[in-house]
Amino acid sequence: MIVGLVTIVGLLVTRLSTPAPLPVLPDTITLPDGATAAAVTFARDWLVVVTEGGEVLLYGAQGGAPVSITPLP
């Protein structure tokens, strides 16, 4: 039982001591006129911006203009 506990603690220390890689930010993104970003999140190949006006803007990894604009209910 002690060996199992030491193994679990060792795995946690090994995994948590390695910092996660930071996402690569695009040079520019273009928000629609009058839009203000409320939240930003990253996926593998996407940047997602939620606006204060209740829209979800989906950007490609290169940034630029939004690929998709989805209104929130």
C-alpha positions in Angstrom: 0.0 0.0 0.0 2.9 2.4 0.8 4.5 1.5 -2.5 1.3 2.4 -4.4 1.0 5.7 -2.5 4.6 6.6 -3.3 4.0 5.7 -7.0 1.0 7.9 -7.2 2.8 10.9 -5.5 5.8 10.4 -7.8 3.6 10.4 -10.9 1.8 13.5 -9.8 5.0 15.3 -9.1 6.4 14.3 -12.5 3.3 15.3 -14.4 2.6 18.6 -12.6 6.2 19.9 -12.6 6.2 20.1 -16.4 4.5 23.3 -17.5 1.9 23.1 -20.2 2.9 24.7 -23.5 1.3 28.1 -24.1 -0.9 28.5 -27.2 0.4 30.4 -30.2 -1.4 33.7 -30.6 -2.2 35.0 -34.1 -0.7 38.4 -35.0 -4.2 40.0 -35.4 -7.8 39.2 -35.1 -10.6 41.4 -36.4 -13.7 41.9 -34.2 -16.9 42.9 -35.9 -17.9 46.6 -35.6 -19.1 47.4 -32.1 -18.1 44.0 -30.6 -16.2 43.8 -27.3 -14.5 40.6 -26.3 -15.8 39.1 -23.0 -13.9 35.8 -23.1 -11.2 34.2 -25.2 -10.3 30.5 -25.3 -8.0 28.4 -27.4 -8.5 25.0 -29.1 -5.9 23.1 -31.1 -6.4 25.0 -34.4 -9.0 27.6 -33.4 -9.4 30.8 -31.4 -12.9 31.3 -29.9 -14.0 34.8 -28.7 -17.3 35.3 -26.9 -18.5 38.9 -27.2 -20.5 40.9 -24.6 -23.3 41.1 -27.2 -23.8 37.4 -27.0 -22.0 36.1 -30.1 -19.4 33.3 -30.4 -16.7 34.2 -32.9 -14.6 31.3 -34.3 -11.2 32.2 -35.8 -8.7 30.1 -37.6 -5.2 29.7 -36.2 -3.9 32.5 -38.4 -6.4 35.0 -37.0 -7.8 37.7 -39.3 -11.6 37.8 -39.8 -13.9 35.3 -38.0 -14.6 32.1 -39.8 -18.0 31.7 -38.1 -20.3 33.9 -36.0 -22.9 32.2 -33.9 -25.4 34.1 -31.7 -26.0 32.7 -28.3 -29.6 31.9 -27.3 
